[in-house]
Amino acid sequence: MNKELAYWVATSAIPGVGSATFSYLHKKFKSLKKFWEARDSEIQTLKIDVKTKASIIDFRNKVDPKIYLEKVYSAGIKVVARIDRDYPANLRQLEACPAVLYFRGNLLPQDDLAVAVVGSRNATIYGRQITEKLVFDLAKNGLTIVSGLARGIDSVAHRMAIDSGGRTIAVLGSGLDNIYPPENRRLAEEVVKNGAIVSEFPLGFPALPNNFTARNRIISGLSLGVLVTEAAVDSGSLITAGYAAEQGREVFAVPGPVTSKTSEGANNLIKDGVHVATSAEDILEVLDIERKRVQLPVARDQGPKDKNQAAILAILDGGTKHVDAIAKEVKLPIEQVSAALSMMELSGFVKNYGSGIWGV
């Protein structure tokens, strides 16, 4: 476990500290705890802009990292740092991957076999139908569907992944306590039960226009490939496809009617040489899914055999709780619960989030 997780989370939440500045601070101080405890005069000597220095000093004076992390946990949100073993493997490959990811739900090893599905917010009947067909078949073949919880194609992709019994991950352009668009709050809760909603943005962060470009790089970064099912020439989906190409991911596009403005962007991608996708088989073959499936880490498909451990796992129910609350609900002495949790952590059933907080 990352013993400095509280400092990672607090540092990444400082206004103005993006991936590049975070990496600079980590390299400079070796330890983010040391960065947090450095004198203001030392911060002033850093090779970063004046505005960011002021932001760092102000934030450090107002925030206690451990209390900040506890606030995140109390909101039912988990955090994983890029040095943690359960950080998504696909995303970790990116040079500028987020220092931390906030998430609700669960991120599993099988999510390494993921395809991003993106498209127009103003989806046509054709766009919806082809998205439903492809996502259904991809999910049935065990692929996790990644998208951005936006209106239109994104919503269709998440919904079909859930309805087909598959897994799906929604990447937000805001803090996880600020679901956007608001009409997708119910869908977001369903995604949590069938995968995860994730964000690099801290609690309270609004859904600003610039955030969605950054969000798109995570959508492609979590995936082996990006499928554009319907997109106009000015669609944000093309930005995601561009990131995918830069990241070495495969890009697929569904051909659409040449008279349709909402298919013009997808058709142009095909002209530029991306893979044509008219069936799930087109995607599965290019991604060589069967070979990659064999290489996946062995996922635990059974729960703990010990009855007390099983009861604790049931109480956690995919979320996080303080050890005192767990002991109270399972009606066991705190010492016995702590010992059981330690054994469960070694077996990979739970994770110690620090400050007495445990979760799956």
C-alpha positions in Angstrom: 0.0 0.0 0.0 1.1 3.6 -0.7 1.8 4.9 2.8 1.9 8.4 1.4 -1.5 8.2 -0.2 -2.9 11.1 1.8 -0.1 13.3 0.5 -0.6 12.1 -3.0 -4.3 12.9 -2.9 -3.8 16.3 -1.3 -1.0 17.3 -3.6 -3.0 16.3 -6.7 -5.9 18.4 -5.4 -3.9 21.7 -5.2 -5.3 24.1 -7.8 -2.8 24.5 -10.7 -0.9 21.3 -10.0 -1.4 19.1 -13.0 0.4 15.9 -14.0 3.7 17.6 -15.0 3.9 19.8 -11.9 3.0 16.8 -9.7 5.8 14.7 -11.3 8.2 17.6 -10.8 7.4 17.9 -7.1 7.6 14.2 -6.6 11.0 14.0 -8.2 12.3 17.1 -6.4 11.3 16.1 -2.9 11.5 12.3 -3.3 8.7 12.1 -0.8 5.4 14.1 -1.0 5.3 14.1 2.8 8.6 16.0 2.7 7.1 18.3 0.1 4.1 19.0 2.3 6.3 19.7 5.3 8.8 22.0 3.4 9.0 25.6 4.4 7.3 28.2 2.3 10.7 29.7 1.5 11.7 26.4 -0.1 8.5 26.4 -2.2 9.5 29.9 -3.5 12.7 28.4 -4.9 10.9 25.9 -7.1 11.0 26.1 -10.9 7.3 26.6 -11.3 5.2 29.7 -12.0 4.5 32.3 -9.4 0.7 31.6 -9.4 1.2 27.9 -8.8 3.6 28.6 -5.9 1.1 30.9 -4.3 -1.6 28.2 -4.7 0.6 25.5 -3.2 1.4 27.7 -0.1 -2.2 28.7 0.4 -3.5 25.1 0.0 -0.9 23.6 2.4 -1.8 26.2 5.0 -5.5 25.3 4.9 -5.5 21.5 4.3 -4.4 18.6 6.5 -3.8 15.7 4.0 -5.0 13.0 6.4 -8.2 14.8 7.2 -8.7 15.6 3.5 -8.4 11.9 2.6 -10.8 10.9 5.3 -13.3 13.4 3.9 -13.0 11.6 0.5 -13.6 8.2 2.1 -16.5 9.5 4.1 -18.1 10.5 0.8 -18.0 6.9 -0.3 -15.2 7.5 -2.7 -12.0 5.4 -3.1 -8.6 6.6 -4.4 -5.8 4.8 -6.1 -2.3 6.2 -6.8 -0.4 5.4 -10.0 2.3 3.5 -7.9 -0.4 1.2 -6.4 -0.7 -2.3 -7.8 -4.4 -1.9 -8.4 -4.0 1.2 -10.5 -5.4 0.4 -14.0 -2.6 -1.2 -16.0 -3.6 0.3 -19.3 -3.7 3.8 -17.9 -0.3 3.4 -16.1 1.3 3.0 -19.6 0.7 6.7 -20.4 3.6 9.1 -19.8 1.2 11.7 -18.3 -1.2 9.3 -16.5 -3.1 10.9 -13.5 -1.2 10.8 -10.2 -4.4 9.6 -8.5 -7.8 8.3 -9.6 -10.9 8.8 -7.6 -13.5 6.1 -8.1 -16.7 4.6 -6.9 -17.5 1.0 -7.6 -14.7 -1.5 -8.4 -11.8 -1.6 -10.8 -10.9 -5.2 -11.6 -8.0 -6.9 -13.5 -10.5 -8.0 -16.2 -11.0 -4.3 -17.0 -7.7 -4.4 -18.7 -9.7 -5.9 -21.6 -11.6 -2.7 -22.3 -12.9 -0.9 -25.4 -13.9 2.8 -25.3 -17.1 3.5 -27.1 -17.8 7.2 -28.0 -19.9 9.2 -30.3 -22.3 12.0 -30.9 -24.3 13.6 -28.1 -27.1 14.1 -30.7 -27.2 10.4 -31.7 -29.5 9.4 -34.5 -31.6 6.2 -34.5 -29.0 4.6 -36.7 -26.2 5.6 -34.3 -28.1 4.2 -31.3 -29.0 0.9 -33.0 -25.4 0.2 -34.1 -24.0 1.2 -30.7 -26.4 -1.1 -29.0 -25.5 -4.0 -31.3 -21.8 -3.6 -31.1 -21.7 -3.0 -27.3 -24.0 -6.0 -26.6 -21.7 -8.3 -28.5 -18.5 -6.8 -27.1 -19.8 -7.1 -23.5 -20.9 -10.6 -24.1 -17.4 -11.4 -25.1 -16.1 -10.2 -21.8 -14.9 -6.7 -22.7 -15.4 -3.8 -20.3 -17.0 -0.8 -22.0 -15.5 2.6 -21.2 -17.2 5.9 -22.0 -17.8 9.4 -20.7 -21.4 9.3 -19.3 -22.3 12.1 -21.8 -25.7 12.3 -23.5 -26.2 10.3 -26.7 -23.8 7.5 -27.7 -22.0 7.5 -24.3 -25.3 6.9 -22.4 -26.4 4.2 -24.9 -23.0 2.4 -24.5 -23.2 2.4 -20.7 -26.8 1.3 -20.7 -26.3 -1.6 -23.1 -23.2 -2.8 -21.3 -25.3 -3.0 -18.1 -28.3 -4.6 -19.7 -26.1 -7.3 -21.3 -24.7 -8.2 -17.9 -21.2 -6.8 -18.7 -19.0 -4.3 -17.0 -18.7 -0.6 -17.8 -16.5 2.3 -16.6 -17.6 6.0 -16.9 -15.0 8.7 -16.9 -16.1 12.1 -15.6 -14.9 15.6 -16.4 -15.7 16.7 -12.9 -15.4 15.5 -9.3 -17.3 12.4 -8.5 -19.7 14.3 -6.2 -20.7 16.4 -9.2 -22.3 14.1 -11.8 -22.7 15.7 -15.2 -25.0 15.8 -17.0 -27.4 15.7 -14.0 -30.0 13.6 -15.8 -27.5 10.8 -15.8 -27.2 10.5 -12.0 -29.4 7.4 -12.0 -27.3 5.8 -14.8 -24.1 6.7 -12.9 -25.4 4.7 -9.9 -26.1 1.7 -12.1 -22.6 2.0 -13.5 -21.2 1.9 -10.0 -22.9 -1.4 -9.4 -21.6 -2.8 -12.6 -18.1 -1.4 -12.8 -17.0 2.1 -11.7 -17.2 5.8 -12.3 -13.8 7.4 -12.2 -12.2 10.9 -12.3 -8.8 12.5 -11.9 -10.6 15.6 -10.5 -11.0 16.1 -6.7 -14.2 16.5 -4.8 -16.1 19.7 -5.6 -14.5 20.1 -9.0 -17.1 21.5 -11.5 -17.8 20.2 -15.0 -15.9 22.9 -16.9 -15.5 22.7 -20.8 -11.7 22.3 -20.6 -12.0 19.3 -18.3 -13.6 17.1 -21.0 -10.6 17.2 -23.3 -8.5 16.0 -20.3 -11.2 13.4 -19.5 -11.0 12.0 -23.1 -7.3 11.0 -22.7 -8.3 8.9 -19.7 -11.2 7.2 -21.7 -8.7 6.1 -24.4 -6.0 5.4 -21.8 -8.1 2.9 -20.0 -8.8 1.0 -23.2 -7.1 -1.2 -25.7 -8.9 0.6 -28.5 -11.5 3.3 -29.2 -14.7 2.7 -31.2 -16.4 5.8 -32.7 -19.9 4.7 -33.7 -21.2 8.1 -34.8 -19.6 11.5 -34.8 -19.8 14.8 -36.6 -16.7 16.6 -37.9 -16.5 18.8 -34.7 -17.2 16.0 -32.3 -15.3 15.6 -29.1 -15.2 11.9 -30.0 -12.6 12.7 -32.6 -10.4 14.2 -29.8 -10.6 10.8 -28.0 -9.7 9.0 -31.2 -6.7 11.4 -31.6 -5.6 10.6 -28.1 -6.0 6.9 -28.8 -3.7 7.2 -31.8 -1.1 9.1 -29.8 -1.2 6.5 -27.1 -0.7 3.6 -29.5 -4.3 2.3 -29.1 -6.3 1.0 -32.0 -9.0 3.2 -33.5 -12.2 1.9 -35.0 -15.1 3.7 -36.7 -18.5 2.6 -37.9 -19.3 3.8 -41.5 -22.5 5.9 -41.7 -24.7 7.3 -44.4 -22.7 9.8 -46.5 -25.6 12.2 -46.3 -25.6 12.2 -42.5 -23.8 15.1 -40.8 -23.5 13.0 -37.6 -21.6 10.3 -39.4 -19.2 12.7 -41.3 -16.5 12.6 -38.6 -16.6 8.8 -38.4 -16.5 8.5 -42.2 -13.5 10.8 -42.3 -11.7 8.6 -39.8 -12.2 5.7 -42.1 -10.8 7.8 -45.0 -7.7 8.4 -42.8 -7.1 4.7 -42.4 -8.6 3.6 -39.1 -10.2 0.2 -38.8 -13.7 -0.2 -40.2 -16.0 -1.8 -37.6 -19.3 -3.3 -38.7 -19.3 -6.1 -36.2 -17.8 -7.0 -32.8 -15.7 -9.6 -34.5 -13.8 -6.8 -36.4 -12.7 -5.4 -33.1 -12.0 -8.6 -31.3 -9.7 -9.8 -34.1 -7.7 -6.7 -34.3 -7.2 -6.5 -30.6 -6.3 -10.2 -30.4 -8.5 -10.5 -27.3 -8.2 -14.2 -26.8 -4.4 -14.0 -26.5 -4.7 -11.1 -24.1 -7.3 -12.8 -22.0 -4.9 -15.6 -21.3 -2.3 -13.1 -20.1 -4.6 -11.4 -17.6 -3.8 -11.7 -13.9 -5.9 -14.5 -12.3 -8.9 -12.8 -10.9 -10.4 -14.2 -7.7 -13.8 -15.7 -8.5 -14.5 -17.0 -5.1 -14.9 -15.2 -1.8 -13.1 -16.1 1.5 -14.1 -19.5 2.9 -13.8 -18.3 6.5 -17.3 -17.4 7.7 -16.2 -14.3 9.6 -14.3 -13.0 6.6 -17.3 -13.7 4.3 -19.5 -11.8 6.7 -17.1 -8.8 6.6 -17.0 -8.9 2.9 -20.8 -8.9 2.7 -20.9 -5.9 5.1 -18.4 -3.9 2.9 -20.7 -4.6 -0.1 -18.2 -3.1 -2.6 -17.7 0.1 -0.5 -15.5 1.3 2.3 -16.1 1.4 6.1 -14.2 2.1 9.3 -13.1 -0.9 11.2 -15.2 0.2 14.2 -18.3 0.2 12.1 -17.4 -3.2 10.6 -16.9 -4.7 14.1 -20.2 -3.3 15.2 -22.2 -4.7 12.3 -20.5 -8.1 12.3 -20.8 -8.3 16.1 -17.3 -9.4 16.7 -14.5 -8.0 18.9 -12.4 -5.3 17.2 -9.2 -7.4 17.6 -10.8 -10.3 15.8 -12.1 -8.1 13.0 -8.7 -6.4 12.6 -7.0 -9.8 12.4 -9.5 -11.0 9.8 -9.1 -7.9 7.7 -5.3 -8.4 7.7 -5.7 -11.9 6.5 -8.2 -10.8 3.8 -5.8 -8.1 2.7 -3.1 -10.7 2.1 -5.5 -12.8 0.1 -6.5 -9.8 -2.0 -10.1 -9.6 -0.9 -9.9 -6.2 0.8 -7.6 -3.1 0.8 -6.4 -1.0 3.7 -7.1 2.6 2.9 -5.5 3.9 6.1 -6.9 5.7 9.1 -9.0 2.6 10.0 -10.8 2.6 6.6 -11.1 -0.7 4.8 -12.8 -1.5 1.5 -12.7 -3.8 -1.6 
